[in-house]
Amino acid sequence: MAINQWDLIKAKYTASAVRPDQYPAPYLEEVAFIGRSNVGKSSLINSLTRRNGLARVSGSPGKTQTINFYELEGKRIFEGTDQRKQFYLVDLPGYGFARTSKDNKDQWSGFIRKYLSGSEHLRLVCQLIDIRHKPLDSDIECYHWLMGCGVPVQIILTKSDKVSKNMAASQKALFKRELGLDDERIMTYTSSQHTARGELIARIMEYLQPPDGEVYKEERE
C-alpha cells in the first residue's frame, strides 16, 4: 500500500432493502452507484473492492431489483498512523429497465427516489454511463435529477476497453460538454483491468473525510 494513499481492504454484503426501515444499522456514510441496466455496475463494484462475486454480474439487464448495501473499509498509512474509515457502498437498481413490468418499474423508481432524496448519510453518487454511446436522454435526465437532490455526482464512463484511446478521449470530451463537467467530476474506468481504481478510491474518500477537528479511527502500527 502506497504511503498516504487510500485503499479498500475489506468489503462485505450487508443488506438489501426497498424501504427505509430495511436499511442497515449502524448508520455509516454512504456512496451510491447508479446507471442504466447493463452498464457494468456490478463488474465495477467487484473491481473496486477486488472481491470477485461480491456484486452479482448478470447478462440480463435489470437484474438488481433492490437497494444493496455493502460495508467497505478504507485504509491508509499517514504519518506513521494506520487510519481506517468504514462506509457503505450502495448499489442502486438500473434505470432504463428492460424485461420487466410497468408496475415493477414504478415501484423501483419510487424507492430509488425515496432513498436518493431522503438519505441523511449519502455523500456522493457515482453515475455510470457506457462510454460507447452518445449521451442518452435517460442519462442526462438522471444526472440533472441527481444534481437537483443536492448530492455531488461523479460521472464514470465504463467499458473504456471496448473503444480506442482516441475514441475514449473524444467521448469523454463530449460528455463534459453535454453535462457541463470539469475534469474532477468525470473519469473513465475499465473493470477488467482495474484501470483508474486508485483514482476512484481517492475521489470517493475526499467526500468521506471528517470535518475539521475530527480524525479517523487510528491504530498505531
GROMACS elastic network, one bead per residue, 0.5 to 0.9 nm:
[ bonds ]
;  ai    aj funct       b0    kb
    1     4     6  0.87299   500
    1     5     6  0.73480   500
    1     6     6  0.80668   500
    1     7     6  0.72086   500
    1    75     6  0.89900   500
    1    76     6  0.75541   500
    1    77     6  0.81088   500
    2     5     6  0.55265   500
    2     6     6  0.79905   500
    2     7     6  0.86788   500
    2    76     6  0.79100   500
    2    77     6  0.78748   500
    3     6     6  0.84337   500
    3    76     6  0.68741   500
    3    77     6  0.54448   500
    3    78     6  0.65867   500
    3    79     6  0.84805   500
    3    80     6  0.89442   500
    4    76     6  0.56681   500
    4    77     6  0.53494   500
    4    79     6  0.78275   500
    5    75     6  0.81695   500
    5    76     6  0.55772   500
    5    77     6  0.73014   500
    5    78     6  0.82277   500
    5   198     6  0.82358   500
    5   202     6  0.74362   500
    6    74     6  0.62466   500
    6    75     6  0.54082   500
    6    77     6  0.80132   500
    6   198     6  0.77343   500
    6   201     6  0.68012   500
    6   202     6  0.63525   500
    6   205     6  0.75786   500
    7    49     6  0.89999   500
    7    73     6  0.84794   500
    7    74     6  0.55149   500
    7    75     6  0.54847   500
    7    76     6  0.65027   500
    7   198     6  0.72285   500
    7   201     6  0.67880   500
    7   202     6  0.82390   500
    8    11     6  0.76112   500
    8    48     6  0.78829   500
    8    49     6  0.61858   500
    8    50     6  0.83593   500
    8    72     6  0.69123   500
    8    73     6  0.57412   500
    8    75     6  0.63124   500
    8    76     6  0.89862   500
    8   201     6  0.76428   500
    9    49     6  0.76589   500
    9    50     6  0.87784   500
    9    72     6  0.76751   500
    9    73     6  0.58992   500
    9    74     6  0.59887   500
    9    75     6  0.66637   500
   10    49     6  0.74959   500
   10    51     6  0.89333   500
   10    71     6  0.79315   500
   10    72     6  0.55128   500
   10    73     6  0.50922   500
   10    74     6  0.73712   500
   11    49     6  0.63531   500
   11    50     6  0.86424   500
   11    51     6  0.74148   500
   11    54     6  0.80173   500
   11    70     6  0.65745   500
   11    71     6  0.56299   500
   11    73     6  0.65776   500
   12    51     6  0.88376   500
   12    54     6  0.71963   500
   12    69     6  0.87469   500
   12    70     6  0.54289   500
   12    71     6  0.54084   500
   12    72     6  0.67006   500
   13    16     6  0.87072   500
   13    54     6  0.69981   500
   13    55     6  0.83477   500
   13    68     6  0.77790   500
   13    69     6  0.62908   500
   13    71     6  0.63827   500
   13    72     6  0.89573   500
   14    24     6  0.70400   500
   14    68     6  0.76954   500
   14    69     6  0.54407   500
   14    70     6  0.51928   500
   14    71     6  0.61953   500
   14    88     6  0.87654   500
   15    22     6  0.78392   500
   15    23     6  0.70789   500
   15    24     6  0.61945   500
   15    67     6  0.82451   500
   15    68     6  0.58981   500
   15    69     6  0.52091   500
   15    70     6  0.72322   500
   16    22     6  0.73826   500
   16    23     6  0.74936   500
   16    24     6  0.84576   500
   16    66     6  0.59794   500
   16    67     6  0.54688   500
   16    69     6  0.61873   500
   17    20     6  0.73936   500
   17    21     6  0.82315   500
   17    22     6  0.51281   500
   17    23     6  0.59842   500
   17    24     6  0.85470   500
   17    66     6  0.57500   500
   17    67     6  0.51369   500
   17    68     6  0.65187   500
   17    69     6  0.81634   500
   18    21     6  0.86817   500
   18    22     6  0.69625   500
   18    23     6  0.83134   500
   18    65     6  0.87783   500
   18    66     6  0.58329   500
   18    67     6  0.61878   500
   18   108     6  0.80021   500
   18   111     6  0.59492   500
   18   112     6  0.81120   500
   18   115     6  0.88497   500
   19    22     6  0.54658   500
   19    23     6  0.71080   500
   19    67     6  0.89310   500
   19   111     6  0.67657   500
   19   114     6  0.85365   500
   19   115     6  0.82777   500
   20    23     6  0.53417   500
   20    24     6  0.89592   500
   20   111     6  0.87723   500
   20   114     6  0.84277   500
   20   115     6  0.74299   500
   20   119     6  0.87280   500
   21    24     6  0.82910   500
   23    27     6  0.86218   500
   23    67     6  0.88084   500
   23    69     6  0.80125   500
   24    27     6  0.68940   500
   24    28     6  0.89678   500
   24    69     6  0.76164   500
   25    28     6  0.78614   500
   27    30     6  0.88880   500
   27    87     6  0.87090   500
   27    88     6  0.87597   500
   27   121     6  0.75993   500
   28    71     6  0.87298   500
   28    86     6  0.70859   500
   28    87     6  0.52221   500
   28    88     6  0.62627   500
   28   121     6  0.66629   500
   28   122     6  0.89588   500
   29    86     6  0.79140   500
   29    87     6  0.51178   500
   29    88     6  0.62158   500
   29    89     6  0.88226   500
   29   120     6  0.85542   500
   29   122     6  0.60555   500
   29   123     6  0.66341   500
   29   208     6  0.71279   500
   30    69     6  0.89924   500
   30    87     6  0.57825   500
   30    89     6  0.58955   500
   30    90     6  0.66568   500
   30   119     6  0.87753   500
   30   121     6  0.56149   500
   30   123     6  0.58125   500
   30   124     6  0.72111   500
   30   125     6  0.88176   500
   30   208     6  0.84575   500
   31    87     6  0.76933   500
   31    88     6  0.63187   500
   31    89     6  0.50529   500
   31    90     6  0.59904   500
   31    91     6  0.87779   500
   31   121     6  0.86447   500
   31   122     6  0.59917   500
   31   123     6  0.58451   500
   31   125     6  0.58380   500
   31   126     6  0.74339   500
   31   204     6  0.74943   500
   31   207     6  0.87962   500
   31   208     6  0.87740   500
   32    88     6  0.81920   500
   32    89     6  0.57999   500
   32    91     6  0.59754   500
   32    92     6  0.69134   500
   32   116     6  0.86542   500
   32   122     6  0.72935   500
   32   123     6  0.82428   500
   32   124     6  0.63955   500
   32   126     6  0.60845   500
   32   127     6  0.84035   500
   33    41     6  0.74467   500
   33    45     6  0.86513   500
   33    89     6  0.74680   500
   33    90     6  0.61393   500
   33    91     6  0.51970   500
   33    92     6  0.59999   500
   33    93     6  0.88919   500
   33   124     6  0.87234   500
   33   125     6  0.58465   500
   33   127     6  0.59923   500
   33   128     6  0.72573   500
   34    41     6  0.74995   500
   34    90     6  0.87592   500
   34    91     6  0.67482   500
   34    92     6  0.53219   500
   34    93     6  0.68515   500
   34    94     6  0.62583   500
   34    95     6  0.78675   500
   34   125     6  0.72996   500
   34   126     6  0.63172   500
   34   128     6  0.61201   500
   35    38     6  0.82758   500
   35    39     6  0.63114   500
   35    40     6  0.85199   500
   35    41     6  0.70657   500
   35    92     6  0.80565   500
   35    93     6  0.78300   500
   35    94     6  0.52654   500
   35    95     6  0.62357   500
   35    96     6  0.86602   500
   35   126     6  0.83732   500
   35   127     6  0.54823   500
   35   129     6  0.61865   500
   35   130     6  0.87691   500
   35   139     6  0.77749   500
   35   142     6  0.86890   500
   36    39     6  0.56185   500
   36    40     6  0.88700   500
   36    41     6  0.87257   500
   36    61     6  0.86425   500
   36    62     6  0.84018   500
   36    93     6  0.84212   500
   36    96     6  0.55669   500
   36    97     6  0.74364   500
   36   127     6  0.89054   500
   36   128     6  0.74272   500
   36   129     6  0.70700   500
   36   130     6  0.83893   500
   36   138     6  0.81451   500
   36   139     6  0.75332   500
   37    40     6  0.80349   500
   37    41     6  0.83498   500
   37    60     6  0.85289   500
   37    62     6  0.51606   500
   37    63     6  0.79495   500
   37    64     6  0.86073   500
   37    93     6  0.77809   500
   37    95     6  0.60227   500
   37    96     6  0.61801   500
   37    97     6  0.59811   500
   37    98     6  0.74484   500
   38    41     6  0.73280   500
   38    42     6  0.88868   500
   38    58     6  0.81211   500
   38    59     6  0.73034   500
   38    60     6  0.73894   500
   38    61     6  0.50286   500
   38    62     6  0.71699   500
   38    63     6  0.86773   500
   38    94     6  0.78058   500
   38   130     6  0.88385   500
   39    42     6  0.86189   500
   39    61     6  0.87145   500
   39    94     6  0.83746   500
   39   128     6  0.67264   500
   39   129     6  0.63257   500
   39   130     6  0.56226   500
   39   158     6  0.69909   500
   39   159     6  0.80937   500
   40    43     6  0.53163   500
   40    44     6  0.62097   500
   40    45     6  0.87641   500
   40    57     6  0.81081   500
   40   128     6  0.80029   500
   40   129     6  0.87885   500
   40   130     6  0.79855   500
   40   158     6  0.68126   500
   40   159     6  0.74107   500
   40   191     6  0.81223   500
   41    44     6  0.51379   500
   41    45     6  0.62436   500
   41    46     6  0.86972   500
   41    55     6  0.86319   500
   41    57     6  0.83911   500
   41    91     6  0.81911   500
   41    94     6  0.87160   500
   41   128     6  0.69895   500
   41   158     6  0.83967   500
   42    45     6  0.51121   500
   42    46     6  0.62213   500
   42    47     6  0.85541   500
   42    53     6  0.86462   500
   42    54     6  0.82309   500
   42    55     6  0.51172   500
   42    56     6  0.61063   500
   42    57     6  0.54508   500
   42    58     6  0.82888   500
   42    91     6  0.82924   500
   43    46     6  0.51648   500
   43    47     6  0.61086   500
   43    48     6  0.85572   500
   43    52     6  0.83483   500
   43    53     6  0.86930   500
   43    55     6  0.73727   500
   43    56     6  0.80573   500
   43    57     6  0.62985   500
   43   191     6  0.60426   500
   43   192     6  0.79677   500
   44    48     6  0.59356   500
   44    49     6  0.85327   500
   44    55     6  0.89998   500
   44   158     6  0.81453   500
   44   189     6  0.79669   500
   44   190     6  0.77806   500
   44   191     6  0.51408   500
   44   192     6  0.84764   500
   44   194     6  0.82717   500
   45    48     6  0.50709   500
   45    49     6  0.61678   500
   45    50     6  0.81307   500
   45    51     6  0.82812   500
   45    52     6  0.89951   500
   45    54     6  0.77466   500
   45    55     6  0.65919   500
   45    89     6  0.86930   500
   45    91     6  0.85083   500
   45   191     6  0.84378   500
   46    49     6  0.53383   500
   46    50     6  0.54990   500
   46    51     6  0.50892   500
   46    52     6  0.52762   500
   46    53     6  0.65802   500
   46    54     6  0.59048   500
   46    55     6  0.61381   500
   46    56     6  0.85946   500
   46    57     6  0.89766   500
   46   191     6  0.80838   500
   47    51     6  0.68590   500
   47    52     6  0.73291   500
   47   190     6  0.87907   500
   47   191     6  0.54858   500
   47   192     6  0.73907   500
   47   193     6  0.82926   500
   47   194     6  0.58785   500
   47   197     6  0.76611   500
   48    51     6  0.79949   500
   48   191     6  0.79244   500
   48   194     6  0.72410   500
   48   197     6  0.59451   500
   48   198     6  0.85267   500
   48   200     6  0.81547   500
   48   201     6  0.77102   500
   49    52     6  0.83015   500
   49    54     6  0.82613   500
   49    72     6  0.80118   500
   50    54     6  0.87411   500
   50   194     6  0.88137   500
   51    54     6  0.55184   500
   51    55     6  0.83835   500
   52    55     6  0.76783   500
   52    56     6  0.86872   500
   53    56     6  0.55350   500
   53    57     6  0.73659   500
   54    70     6  0.86021   500
   55    68     6  0.89346   500
   55    91     6  0.85998   500
   56    63     6  0.87564   500
   56    64     6  0.85142   500
   57    60     6  0.88905   500
   57    63     6  0.85421   500
   58    61     6  0.73402   500
   58    62     6  0.88916   500
   58    63     6  0.66804   500
   59    63     6  0.83771   500
   60    63     6  0.60025   500
   60    98     6  0.84650   500
   60    99     6  0.86092   500
   61    64     6  0.83476   500
   61    94     6  0.81075   500
   61    97     6  0.68242   500
   61    98     6  0.59152   500
   61    99     6  0.75980   500
   62    65     6  0.68482   500
   62    93     6  0.69317   500
   62    94     6  0.58941   500
   62    95     6  0.79012   500
   62    96     6  0.81535   500
   62    97     6  0.52743   500
   62    98     6  0.60678   500
   62    99     6  0.75437   500
   62   100     6  0.79326   500
   63    93     6  0.78428   500
   63    94     6  0.82708   500
   64    67     6  0.78451   500
   64    68     6  0.83181   500
   64    91     6  0.82609   500
   64    92     6  0.73930   500
   64    93     6  0.50237   500
   64    94     6  0.69848   500
   65    68     6  0.88544   500
   65    92     6  0.80917   500
   65    93     6  0.54540   500
   65    94     6  0.81499   500
   65   108     6  0.71874   500
   66    91     6  0.83068   500
   66    92     6  0.69132   500
   66    93     6  0.61658   500
   66   108     6  0.77164   500
   66   111     6  0.88464   500
   66   112     6  0.88436   500
   67    90     6  0.67509   500
   67    91     6  0.58038   500
   67    93     6  0.64997   500
   67   111     6  0.85136   500
   67   112     6  0.76488   500
   67   115     6  0.87779   500
   68    89     6  0.82521   500
   68    90     6  0.56858   500
   68    92     6  0.66587   500
   68    93     6  0.85873   500
   69    88     6  0.61294   500
   69    89     6  0.59048   500
   69    91     6  0.63878   500
   69    92     6  0.89501   500
   70    87     6  0.83383   500
   70    88     6  0.54177   500
   70    89     6  0.51146   500
   70    90     6  0.63639   500
   70    91     6  0.79419   500
   71    86     6  0.69662   500
   71    87     6  0.58516   500
   71    89     6  0.63639   500
   71    90     6  0.87747   500
   72    85     6  0.81877   500
   72    86     6  0.56603   500
   72    87     6  0.54810   500
   72    88     6  0.59356   500
   72    89     6  0.67816   500
   73    84     6  0.67217   500
   73    85     6  0.54993   500
   73    87     6  0.65130   500
   73    88     6  0.87033   500
   74    83     6  0.81292   500
   74    84     6  0.55540   500
   74    85     6  0.50290   500
   74    86     6  0.63666   500
   74    87     6  0.82184   500
   74   201     6  0.86896   500
   74   205     6  0.82174   500
   75    82     6  0.69998   500
   75    83     6  0.55715   500
   75    85     6  0.65536   500
   76    81     6  0.81305   500
   76    82     6  0.60685   500
   76    83     6  0.54265   500
   76    84     6  0.68646   500
   77    80     6  0.60197   500
   77    81     6  0.54269   500
   77    83     6  0.61695   500
   77   221     6  0.88755   500
   78    81     6  0.51350   500
   78    82     6  0.66043   500
   78    83     6  0.69485   500
   79    82     6  0.85754   500
   80   220     6  0.72907   500
   80   221     6  0.70300   500
   81   218     6  0.66138   500
   81   219     6  0.64342   500
   81   220     6  0.52081   500
   81   221     6  0.63699   500
   82   217     6  0.84498   500
   82   218     6  0.57395   500
   82   219     6  0.51174   500
   82   220     6  0.57278   500
   82   221     6  0.61867   500
   83   215     6  0.86842   500
   83   216     6  0.58657   500
   83   217     6  0.59826   500
   83   219     6  0.66141   500
   83   220     6  0.85880   500
   84   216     6  0.60914   500
   84   217     6  0.55595   500
   84   218     6  0.65353   500
   84   219     6  0.81320   500
   85   205     6  0.87771   500
   85   208     6  0.82891   500
   85   209     6  0.88431   500
   85   216     6  0.64099   500
   85   217     6  0.68991   500
   87   208     6  0.82468   500
   92    95     6  0.89830   500
   92   112     6  0.70505   500
   93    97     6  0.86604   500
   93   108     6  0.74843   500
   93   109     6  0.86049   500
   93   112     6  0.76120   500
   94    97     6  0.63558   500
   95    98     6  0.89266   500
   95   105     6  0.87245   500
   95   109     6  0.79030   500
   95   138     6  0.77900   500
   95   139     6  0.87339   500
   95   142     6  0.85368   500
   96   105     6  0.88985   500
   96   138     6  0.71502   500
   97   100     6  0.68019   500
   97   105     6  0.70748   500
   98   101     6  0.87901   500
  100   103     6  0.84013   500
  100   104     6  0.65769   500
  100   105     6  0.70105   500
  101   104     6  0.52923   500
  101   105     6  0.63454   500
  101   106     6  0.87862   500
  102   106     6  0.61590   500
  102   107     6  0.85342   500
  103   106     6  0.52078   500
  103   107     6  0.61630   500
  103   108     6  0.86201   500
  104   108     6  0.59836   500
  104   109     6  0.84335   500
  105   108     6  0.52383   500
  105   109     6  0.60498   500
  105   110     6  0.84170   500
  106   109     6  0.52494   500
  106   110     6  0.60510   500
  106   111     6  0.89000   500
  107   110     6  0.50957   500
  107   111     6  0.65640   500
  107   112     6  0.87238   500
  108   111     6  0.54555   500
  108   112     6  0.61338   500
  108   113     6  0.85028   500
  109   112     6  0.51191   500
  109   113     6  0.59811   500
  109   114     6  0.85492   500
  110   113     6  0.52289   500
  110   114     6  0.62474   500
  110   115     6  0.87397   500
  111   115     6  0.61173   500
  111   116     6  0.86106   500
  112   115     6  0.52041   500
  112   116     6  0.61964   500
  112   117     6  0.85501   500
  113   116     6  0.52781   500
  113   117     6  0.59919   500
  113   118     6  0.81068   500
  114   117     6  0.54364   500
  114   118     6  0.56140   500
  114   119     6  0.79683   500
  115   118     6  0.52150   500
  115   119     6  0.55285   500
  116   119     6  0.60155   500
  116   122     6  0.76788   500
  116   125     6  0.88240   500
  116   146     6  0.78413   500
  116   149     6  0.72274   500
  116   151     6  0.84825   500
  117   120     6  0.87276   500
  117   146     6  0.86340   500
  117   149     6  0.57465   500
  117   150     6  0.84600   500
  117   151     6  0.88116   500
  118   122     6  0.88204   500
  119   122     6  0.56642   500
  120   123     6  0.85070   500
  122   125     6  0.77809   500
  122   151     6  0.75299   500
  123   151     6  0.66352   500
  123   152     6  0.71031   500
  123   204     6  0.89010   500
  123   207     6  0.61419   500
  123   208     6  0.69752   500
  124   151     6  0.60630   500
  124   152     6  0.51658   500
  124   153     6  0.59756   500
  124   154     6  0.73289   500
  124   204     6  0.74140   500
  124   207     6  0.67414   500
  124   208     6  0.87034   500
  125   146     6  0.78845   500
  125   151     6  0.68918   500
  125   152     6  0.63137   500
  125   154     6  0.62218   500
  125   155     6  0.85346   500
  126   152     6  0.86027   500
  126   153     6  0.57693   500
  126   155     6  0.58533   500
  126   156     6  0.66942   500
  126   204     6  0.89876   500
  127   139     6  0.85561   500
  127   142     6  0.84991   500
  127   143     6  0.74720   500
  127   153     6  0.68148   500
  127   154     6  0.61213   500
  127   156     6  0.60680   500
  127   157     6  0.85163   500
  128   139     6  0.88774   500
  128   154     6  0.84765   500
  128   155     6  0.60653   500
  128   157     6  0.59057   500
  128   158     6  0.64716   500
  129   132     6  0.87927   500
  129   133     6  0.84290   500
  129   135     6  0.82963   500
  129   139     6  0.72134   500
  129   155     6  0.73023   500
  129   156     6  0.62170   500
  129   158     6  0.59893   500
  129   159     6  0.88790   500
  130   133     6  0.61478   500
  130   134     6  0.86510   500
  130   135     6  0.89524   500
  130   156     6  0.84629   500
  130   157     6  0.56115   500
  130   158     6  0.50050   500
  130   159     6  0.62612   500
  130   160     6  0.81508   500
  131   134     6  0.76127   500
  131   135     6  0.88197   500
  131   156     6  0.87382   500
  131   157     6  0.50207   500
  131   158     6  0.56560   500
  131   159     6  0.62786   500
  131   160     6  0.61796   500
  131   162     6  0.85594   500
  131   163     6  0.81275   500
  131   167     6  0.89894   500
  131   168     6  0.69842   500
  131   171     6  0.64631   500
  131   172     6  0.76168   500
  131   188     6  0.79989   500
  132   157     6  0.87673   500
  132   158     6  0.84457   500
  132   159     6  0.74751   500
  132   160     6  0.76504   500
  132   162     6  0.74290   500
  132   163     6  0.69079   500
  132   167     6  0.85318   500
  132   168     6  0.81130   500
  132   171     6  0.76782   500
  133   136     6  0.76579   500
  133   171     6  0.81631   500
  134   171     6  0.75030   500
  134   174     6  0.79817   500
  134   175     6  0.80251   500
  135   138     6  0.83745   500
  135   139     6  0.64424   500
  135   140     6  0.67231   500
  135   174     6  0.82080   500
  135   175     6  0.67334   500
  135   178     6  0.75929   500
  136   139     6  0.52137   500
  136   140     6  0.63339   500
  136   141     6  0.85865   500
  137   140     6  0.51731   500
  137   141     6  0.59725   500
  137   142     6  0.84195   500
  138   141     6  0.50793   500
  138   142     6  0.59469   500
  138   143     6  0.85091   500
  139   142     6  0.51528   500
  139   143     6  0.61696   500
  139   144     6  0.87543   500
  140   143     6  0.51464   500
  140   144     6  0.63128   500
  140   145     6  0.85341   500
  140   178     6  0.82878   500
  140   179     6  0.73011   500
  141   144     6  0.53255   500
  141   145     6  0.60459   500
  141   146     6  0.85580   500
  142   145     6  0.50474   500
  142   146     6  0.60544   500
  142   147     6  0.85840   500
  143   146     6  0.51549   500
  143   147     6  0.62477   500
  143   148     6  0.86072   500
  143   153     6  0.76336   500
  143   155     6  0.86445   500
  143   179     6  0.80243   500
  144   147     6  0.50381   500
  144   148     6  0.61352   500
  144   149     6  0.87837   500
  144   179     6  0.84944   500
  145   149     6  0.65056   500
  146   149     6  0.51284   500
  146   150     6  0.70499   500
  146   151     6  0.65806   500
  146   152     6  0.80067   500
  146   153     6  0.71124   500
  147   150     6  0.53748   500
  147   151     6  0.60100   500
  147   152     6  0.67832   500
  147   153     6  0.68751   500
  148   151     6  0.77034   500
  149   152     6  0.88602   500
  152   185     6  0.89163   500
  152   207     6  0.87555   500
  153   185     6  0.70692   500
  153   186     6  0.89927   500
  154   184     6  0.81285   500
  154   186     6  0.59528   500
  154   187     6  0.80217   500
  154   203     6  0.85985   500
  154   204     6  0.89348   500
  155   181     6  0.88562   500
  155   185     6  0.59994   500
  155   187     6  0.64414   500
  155   188     6  0.84481   500
  156   185     6  0.84773   500
  156   186     6  0.58508   500
  156   187     6  0.51220   500
  156   188     6  0.55396   500
  156   189     6  0.66104   500
  156   200     6  0.89491   500
  157   160     6  0.70259   500
  157   168     6  0.89088   500
  157   171     6  0.88793   500
  157   172     6  0.76111   500
  157   186     6  0.75310   500
  157   187     6  0.61487   500
  157   189     6  0.61353   500
  157   190     6  0.86618   500
  158   161     6  0.84247   500
  158   187     6  0.88267   500
  158   188     6  0.60279   500
  158   189     6  0.51849   500
  158   190     6  0.61527   500
  158   191     6  0.77441   500
  159   162     6  0.56322   500
  159   163     6  0.78081   500
  159   188     6  0.80834   500
  159   189     6  0.67302   500
  159   190     6  0.54570   500
  159   191     6  0.72794   500
  159   192     6  0.86744   500
  160   163     6  0.56981   500
  160   164     6  0.78227   500
  160   165     6  0.80915   500
  160   167     6  0.89154   500
  160   168     6  0.62565   500
  160   188     6  0.64502   500
  160   189     6  0.62852   500
  160   190     6  0.55815   500
  160   191     6  0.88949   500
  161   164     6  0.73231   500
  161   165     6  0.84585   500
  161   168     6  0.86976   500
  161   189     6  0.84665   500
  161   190     6  0.59702   500
  161   191     6  0.87129   500
  161   192     6  0.82031   500
  161   193     6  0.85118   500
  162   190     6  0.89418   500
  163   166     6  0.81491   500
  163   167     6  0.59824   500
  163   168     6  0.61945   500
  164   167     6  0.50744   500
  164   168     6  0.61076   500
  164   169     6  0.86225   500
  165   168     6  0.50274   500
  165   169     6  0.61915   500
  165   170     6  0.85660   500
  166   169     6  0.51870   500
  166   170     6  0.61583   500
  166   171     6  0.86230   500
  167   171     6  0.60408   500
  167   172     6  0.84777   500
  168   171     6  0.51626   500
  168   172     6  0.60887   500
  168   173     6  0.85925   500
  168   188     6  0.80634   500
  169   172     6  0.51382   500
  169   173     6  0.62235   500
  169   174     6  0.86456   500
  170   173     6  0.51832   500
  170   174     6  0.62385   500
  170   175     6  0.88558   500
  171   175     6  0.63056   500
  171   176     6  0.85922   500
  172   175     6  0.52693   500
  172   176     6  0.62059   500
  172   177     6  0.87581   500
  172   186     6  0.77697   500
  172   187     6  0.77252   500
  172   188     6  0.77691   500
  173   176     6  0.50369   500
  173   177     6  0.63381   500
  173   178     6  0.86989   500
  174   177     6  0.52625   500
  174   178     6  0.61761   500
  174   179     6  0.86140   500
  175   179     6  0.58913   500
  175   180     6  0.78548   500
  175   181     6  0.76433   500
  175   186     6  0.84554   500
  176   179     6  0.54986   500
  176   180     6  0.54102   500
  176   182     6  0.66240   500
  176   183     6  0.79656   500
  176   185     6  0.88535   500
  176   186     6  0.74603   500
  177   180     6  0.51498   500
  177   181     6  0.67828   500
  178   181     6  0.80387   500
  181   184     6  0.79146   500
  181   185     6  0.60621   500
  181   186     6  0.68993   500
  182   185     6  0.57293   500
  182   186     6  0.70203   500
  183   186     6  0.56362   500
  183   187     6  0.73778   500
  184   187     6  0.77251   500
  184   203     6  0.84542   500
  187   196     6  0.81328   500
  187   199     6  0.88222   500
  187   200     6  0.82306   500
  188   195     6  0.80966   500
  188   196     6  0.72349   500
  189   193     6  0.87117   500
  189   194     6  0.72515   500
  189   195     6  0.55439   500
  189   196     6  0.57393   500
  189   197     6  0.74736   500
  189   200     6  0.85768   500
  190   193     6  0.56655   500
  190   194     6  0.56973   500
  190   195     6  0.50485   500
  190   196     6  0.74720   500
  190   197     6  0.86357   500
  191   195     6  0.67251   500
  191   197     6  0.84932   500
  192   195     6  0.79276   500
  193   196     6  0.89554   500
  194   197     6  0.54332   500
  194   198     6  0.86736   500
  195   198     6  0.81881   500
  195   199     6  0.87834   500
  196   199     6  0.50525   500
  196   200     6  0.61701   500
  196   201     6  0.86590   500
  197   200     6  0.52706   500
  197   201     6  0.62776   500
  197   202     6  0.86611   500
  198   201     6  0.51671   500
  198   202     6  0.61627   500
  198   203     6  0.86922   500
  199   202     6  0.51337   500
  199   203     6  0.62818   500
  199   204     6  0.87096   500
  200   203     6  0.50968   500
  200   204     6  0.61838   500
  200   205     6  0.86219   500
  201   204     6  0.51302   500
  201   205     6  0.61607   500
  201   206     6  0.87042   500
  202   205     6  0.51924   500
  202   206     6  0.63436   500
  203   206     6  0.52503   500
  203   207     6  0.71251   500
  204   207     6  0.56504   500
  204   208     6  0.67997   500
  205   209     6  0.61872   500
  206   209     6  0.55531   500
  207   210     6  0.85736   500
  209   212     6  0.88940   500
  209   215     6  0.86841   500
  209   216     6  0.82860   500
  210   213     6  0.81374   500
  210   214     6  0.58822   500
  210   215     6  0.65565   500
  210   216     6  0.72390   500
  211   214     6  0.57885   500
  211   215     6  0.82254   500
  212   215     6  0.81566   500
  215   218     6  0.78061   500
